[in-house]
Amino acid sequence: MPRKMRAAVSLCGLTVRAENLRLLALKLEGDPLAQKLERALSNDNSIVALSFEERGRIVEALTVAPAALVGIRTELAAQLKRHKEHAEKLERTKRYREIEERRAARADRPLDQPV
């Protein structure tokens, strides 16, 4: 008796119907990510994790997206935007801390000591 295929898969927190995941894999034809998606379906995986780089490739591939995939593109683009904003905030925080550490070091140094 053939085993029943999963009806939907969780892709980066999105519930995606199996036929739409196949459609996405077709849009990514030639990209190793397409093989990853097809393998997830054939292995009956319930969850497919994607790196931010892979999410970016999907967003790029879906610039002109079939109606069934527009929601996936929209959500992945939003995830990428949030990730970029978070990374920028971390970088600003790091620079601020470095400036504060240099200020503290200067404040602790005697005035007659060279810089």
VENHUPE-V49766 format. One record per residue. N is the residue number from 1. RES is the residue in one small letter. PSI is psi in whole degrees, 0 to 359 (none if undefined). OMEGA is omega in whole degrees, -180 to 180 (none if undefined). Layout:
n->N res->RES psi->PSI omega->OMEGA
n->N res->RES psi->PSI omega->OMEGA
//
This chain:
n->1 res->m psi->125 omega->180
n->2 res->p psi->144 omega->-179
n->3 res->r psi->150 omega->-178
n->4 res->k psi->133 omega->179
n->5 res->m psi->148 omega->178
n->6 res->r psi->140 omega->-179
n->7 res->a psi->329 omega->-177
n->8 res->a psi->158 omega->-178
n->9 res->v psi->147 omega->174
n->10 res->s psi->117 omega->-178
n->11 res->l psi->105 omega->-179
n->12 res->c psi->39 omega->179
n->13 res->g psi->358 omega->179
n->14 res->l psi->137 omega->174
n->15 res->t psi->118 omega->-176
n->16 res->v psi->128 omega->178
n->17 res->r psi->146 omega->-176
n->18 res->a psi->319 omega->-179
n->19 res->e psi->329 omega->177
n->20 res->n psi->328 omega->175
n->21 res->l psi->322 omega->176
n->22 res->r psi->317 omega->178
n->23 res->l psi->318 omega->177
n->24 res->l psi->316 omega->178
n->25 res->a psi->322 omega->178
n->26 res->l psi->321 omega->178
n->27 res->k psi->334 omega->-179
n->28 res->l psi->15 omega->-175
n->29 res->e psi->132 omega->-178
n->30 res->g psi->345 omega->179
n->31 res->d psi->136 omega->178
n->32 res->p psi->336 omega->178
n->33 res->l psi->327 omega->177
n->34 res->a psi->318 omega->178
n->35 res->q psi->322 omega->179
n->36 res->k psi->317 omega->-180
n->37 res->l psi->316 omega->178
n->38 res->e psi->320 omega->179
n->39 res->r psi->321 omega->178
n->40 res->a psi->320 omega->179
n->41 res->l psi->314 omega->-178
n->42 res->s psi->331 omega->177
n->43 res->n psi->359 omega->179
n->44 res->d psi->39 omega->177
n->45 res->n psi->144 omega->178
n->46 res->s psi->340 omega->-178
n->47 res->i psi->137 omega->174
n->48 res->v psi->115 omega->179
n->49 res->a psi->141 omega->179
n->50 res->l psi->141 omega->173
n->51 res->s psi->167 omega->178
n->52 res->f psi->328 omega->177
n->53 res->e psi->318 omega->178
n->54 res->e psi->321 omega->177
n->55 res->r psi->319 omega->178
n->56 res->g psi->320 omega->179
n->57 res->r psi->323 omega->178
n->58 res->i psi->313 omega->180
n->59 res->v psi->316 omega->179
n->60 res->e psi->317 omega->-179
n->61 res->a psi->334 omega->-177
n->62 res->l psi->24 omega->178
n->63 res->t psi->315 omega->170
n->64 res->v psi->98 omega->-171
n->65 res->a psi->144 omega->171
n->66 res->p psi->154 omega->-177
n->67 res->a psi->323 omega->-178
n->68 res->a psi->340 omega->-176
n->69 res->l psi->358 omega->-178
n->70 res->v psi->317 omega->180
n->71 res->g psi->322 omega->178
n->72 res->i psi->313 omega->180
n->73 res->r psi->314 omega->-178
n->74 res->t psi->313 omega->-178
n->75 res->e psi->318 omega->179
n->76 res->l psi->323 omega->177
n->77 res->a psi->320 omega->178
n->78 res->a psi->319 omega->178
n->79 res->q psi->318 omega->179
n->80 res->l psi->320 omega->179
n->81 res->k psi->314 omega->179
n->82 res->r psi->320 omega->179
n->83 res->h psi->315 omega->180
n->84 res->k psi->315 omega->179
n->85 res->e psi->320 omega->179
n->86 res->h psi->316 omega->179
n->87 res->a psi->320 omega->178
n->88 res->e psi->320 omega->179
n->89 res->k psi->317 omega->178
n->90 res->l psi->319 omega->179
n->91 res->e psi->317 omega->178
n->92 res->r psi->319 omega->179
n->93 res->t psi->318 omega->179
n->94 res->k psi->314 omega->179
n->95 res->r psi->319 omega->179
n->96 res->y psi->315 omega->179
n->97 res->r psi->319 omega->178
n->98 res->e psi->318 omega->178
n->99 res->i psi->315 omega->-180
n->100 res->e psi->321 omega->178
n->101 res->e psi->320 omega->178
n->102 res->r psi->319 omega->178
n->103 res->r psi->316 omega->180
n->104 res->a psi->320 omega->179
n->105 res->a psi->320 omega->178
n->106 res->r psi->321 omega->-179
n->107 res->a psi->329 omega->-179
n->108 res->d psi->345 omega->-176
n->109 res->r psi->136 omega->176
n->110 res->p psi->149 omega->-176
n->111 res->l psi->331 omega->-179
n->112 res->d psi->1 omega->179
n->113 res->q psi->133 omega->180
n->114 res->p psi->156 omega->-178
n->115 res->v psi->none omega->none
//
